[in-house]
Each structure stands twice: as structure tokens, then as C-alpha cells.
Amino acid sequence: MDSEEFRQFAGASIEFIINYLENIRERPVLTSVEPGYLHKVLPTETPQKPDKWQDILKDMENIILPGIVHWQSPQFSAYFPAGQSYASIVGELLSAGLAVIGFNWITSPACTELEVAMMNWLGKLLDLPEEFLNSSEGPGGGIIQGSASEASLVGMLAAKQRTVRRIKETDPTMDEAVIKGKLVAYASNQSNSSVEKTGLLGSVPVRLLGVDKNCSLRGETLLQAVQEDIKKGFIPCYLVATFGTTGTCAFDNIEELAEVCQKYNIWLHIDAAYAGAALVCPEYRHLMKGIDKSDSFNFNLHKWLLVNFDCSAMWVKNSNYLVDTFNVDRIYLEHHHNQHSQNSMAPDYRHWQIPLGRRFRALKLWTTLRLYGVEGLQNSIRKDIRLAELFASYVRSDERFEVIPEPSMALVCFRLKGDDEFTKQLLNKIVERKKLYMVPATYESFYIIRYVVCSRLTTEKDIEFAWNEIQSQANEILQSPSQISSNTFVQKTSNMDINTKESFKISNNYHPNNITEKSQ
Ligand SMILES: *Cc1c(COP(=O)(O)O)cnc(C)c1O
């Protein structure tokens, strides 16, 4: 493929993307293909002679799109958003064009320095504590990781390093292997599944602790667990506090947890994968009280801040622990700025992450932050939250439904009153019809459906569409149509007793520590 063909192929591909996104509502959000569908239509070998690019674009339409779940569709309301914007797509393209591998400063100074600058822009934008920012003096700083999972693993490995060092300082005879065998970590039972995986990968057991009725992990609960573990001879070393859980977008009490962590030298990592993006709006910053006492903080721009996967921003208060953990120098990796690189504005990011190689991801962050500006980013978050409120108001207007718990950010959880079975049936029917995609979670032992405003394209009309779809399927299940805003719901029209003392009794009988499932 020469430059002229690239011009044509790339141009046509951009047209393809625009056309796809502009007409995305016309496609059912979920696919109808069976496992192995692609295997049946793809050639089994690489073509002997080069194919034509025009044929690739045809195949995109004919065989790839049928197997795509349309994450950018306004009818995609499952999990959390998959960030995307035109600004970010172009950043990705430019990065692919340069194709540098910027593992240290010398391999492309711009790759490192733009990342340093972007992490500072972003840190200030979120009003993070000064100590987290990259500066020429302090050991704090930010880095783009591939995912929140990676960030919590990096945090854990640094926490292990710090704990081992601390204990060896007080007792130099202690064997490192013995210390490592006693380490334990903590998170709430609402934390993302990736936290458990972090424990497996980092070889530190993670205790999943109970939460209060707001699904929030509290200081007292952590304190008890820590004290019990110490009594048994374990060494507490790491806590992942969740700022916006995956199930219900609940917030752990960072202030209380930070106090316990400080007292017991536990590394506090804040996983704000989804909800961290809301901190671009000052009205949500009260939720991060105590963050100044944390050791690391992470959120995914590739969720709710319009940047394509992968772009997970992580800040640490003391990057020396990362460098200590990951530094494995070799002759071919040395350069003459090495000695300054730890604490300067030009860090060797290879010491801050798991892989050696790294992409120029700061470019898509740069294009997005510049082309949206603070106001554009704030508007985007506020719009999604406003649309979620609209959705919640629809659900509340129908007495057969309840919204529980209270909506949080752009997530609204709801259920049909009465037995969980109705809600399960409802979700199954909706997913089978493929017009709207949502996933379940559990709250106070209730089965709930999560509705998330995910797509940046979502409008009020789309919210109405989603609600109509939900209501029409509920009508079929309950055989008792109800109109929005009507108070004429009659209990006895349904053979299911869904609005009686019985369901009232159930909904008051909550079990604070009884949430078992995670939705992702
Ligand atoms: C989505 C999510 C994760 C996982 O994010 P990845 O970037 O896919 O690793 C972790 N924690 C929370 C709270 C999440 O919502």
C-alpha cells in the first residue's frame, strides 16, 4: 500500500466510521450471531496475493459489523461507557502514524514529556492534591496505564515493596520471603473483580469486607479486619478503596479508611475507574474527601471521559516506590539522563509500569482535552447525569417499579416490586429482543437492573425509547399496562401480588453485609 492508496483507504475508513456512528441507532444493539459465525465465512489462510482495500471495507460491513455489539449506541446501557470521541480517534491515528515505543525519555522525549504534561493538566482539572502532580521537586507523579486492573496491580506491587522495606528497617534479620508470605490486602465486597485478580497476580490474599447500607466500606470495618489480621500474625499492606463501585456506583468512605491506613502503614489505592471522571465538575469533589491521605489514585478516561480504550490515568504520591519495584537496569536501557529521571519532569516510565514498551497514548489525551476544553468535558458529564435523572423520573412514575438504591452518577438501578423473578424475566426479555442492553447487579439481596447512560450520543429521545422498551416488556410480564404519570395502578389487575404489605416488608428488611454478586 503506497501513500496514495493510504489516502484513499484511510479517507474511506473515516467515512465508514462517520456513517456507522451517525446511523448507529438503526442497528439492534446486540448481535444475532452464533459462536463460530465468523469462522464459517473467513478464508482459512492468508491471501496469497494482496487483497484490495475496497474489499476489506465491504467485509467490515458484511461480516464484522454483524458480530459487533454497538458499545457507542445510545441503547447500550450495560456495564460502563466505552469512551470514544472524534478528537480521541484522531489522536489514536496520529499515534499509530508515529509508532514510537516510548519506554524511556531518550526513545522519544515528546512521548514522555507530553504524558507528564497531560497528567498534570488532568490532575489539576480534577483538583487532585498537589503532591500527586509531576514536578521537578517532589516524588509524586502521574502515568497512563492500560487499565484500572493494571493500576491496582502496580499499586499492590509498590505497596509490597514499601512494606517489606519498612519491616526490614525495624528488623533486618527478617527474611524477605517470610515477610511477603504474611502480607494481606483489603477491599470491599463491592470492589471490581479485577481487585481479586490483583491479589492472585500479586500473591497477596485480598480480604473482601462487608459494606454499610449505602454499599460503602467504612473505617470501623477495616479497622476490625486489620486488628484481627495483626493478631493472627499477618501484615496488612494494601487497601483498594472504590470510588464508584461497578454494581451500584457506591463510594467507600475514603476519609475514614485513610485514617486507618495511615495508622497501620497500609498503602491506600483509590479505584475511581468510572466515577473519577465526574471530578472534572466541582460539585462532585466533596466525595473525594480524604484523597490527600491516599498513596495512589486511578481513573479510566476510557470509560467516562471520551478517550478511547486504553487510557487509565494513575497518580502516585511517591514514585520512588514504583521505581524501586520495577527497576531492572540493563546496559542497553541506559542513557545519560538516567540519574535525574526518577524525580524530574522526564521520568523513565518503564519503571512505573508492568511492560517495557509503551504506546504514545498521551496524544489522544492531548487531542481530547484540547478539543473539548474544561467546559466541554464538564458539559459531557453533566449531560449524562441529567439524562440519568430523566430516566429515573420515568421509572419512578410507574408504581410497578422501584429505583433502588438512589441513582449515582449516570447509573440508575431499578427493579419490579415483588419477587426478584419478575425483574429477572424482564431483563431476559429485553436482552432477547436486542434493542436495549443492560446487565444486572445485586443490592441488599435484591436482583436489580443497571441502566447506565453510556453513549455520548444519547439524547432525551433515546431515554424515552429505552423506557418504552422496558415498560412494554414489563406490561407483557405483568399483563397490567400502566401509563406514565398515572396513579391508577390497581393491584388486583395482576395475578401477582406485587404491591402489598409483603413487598413493603421485604424492602425494609435489608442486610447490610449481604451483597454477594458483582456485575463485572
Ligand atoms: C471498570 C472497572 C474496573 C476495571 O477497569 P479496566 O480498565 O477494564 O481494568 C475496575 N474498577 C472499577 C470500579 C470499574 O468500574
The ligand as an SDF file (V2000), in Angstrom:
LIG
                    3D

 15 15  0  0  0  0  0  0  0  0999 V2000
  -14.4440   -0.9990   35.0390 C   0  0  0  0  0  0  0  0  0  0  0  0
  -13.8600   -1.0350   36.3730 C   0  0  0  0  0  0  0  0  0  0  0  0
  -12.6060   -1.6110   36.5830 C   0  0  0  0  0  0  0  0  0  0  0  0
  -11.8420   -2.3180   35.5100 C   0  0  0  0  0  0  0  0  0  0  0  0
  -11.3590   -1.4390   34.5730 O   0  0  0  0  0  0  0  0  0  0  0  0
  -10.2750   -1.9120   33.4850 P   0  0  0  0  0  0  0  0  0  0  0  0
   -9.7150   -0.6430   32.9850 O   0  0  0  0  0  0  0  0  0  0  0  0
  -11.0270   -2.6830   32.4650 O   0  0  0  0  0  0  0  0  0  0  0  0
   -9.2810   -2.7550   34.1850 O   0  0  0  0  0  0  0  0  0  0  0  0
  -12.0670   -1.5380   37.8590 C   0  0  0  0  0  0  0  0  0  0  0  0
  -12.7400   -0.9480   38.8670 N   0  0  0  0  0  0  0  0  0  0  0  0
  -13.9570   -0.4060   38.7090 C   0  0  0  0  0  0  0  0  0  0  0  0
  -14.6520    0.2360   39.8710 C   0  0  0  0  0  0  0  0  0  0  0  0
  -14.5630   -0.4340   37.4510 C   0  0  0  0  0  0  0  0  0  0  0  0
  -15.7800    0.0980   37.2890 O   0  0  0  0  0  0  0  0  0  0  0  0
  1  2  1  0
  2  3  1  0
  2 14  2  0
  3  4  1  0
  3 10  2  0
  4  5  1  0
  5  6  1  0
  6  7  2  0
  6  8  1  0
  6  9  1  0
 10 11  1  0
 11 12  2  0
 12 13  1  0
 12 14  1  0
 14 15  1  0
M  END
$$$$
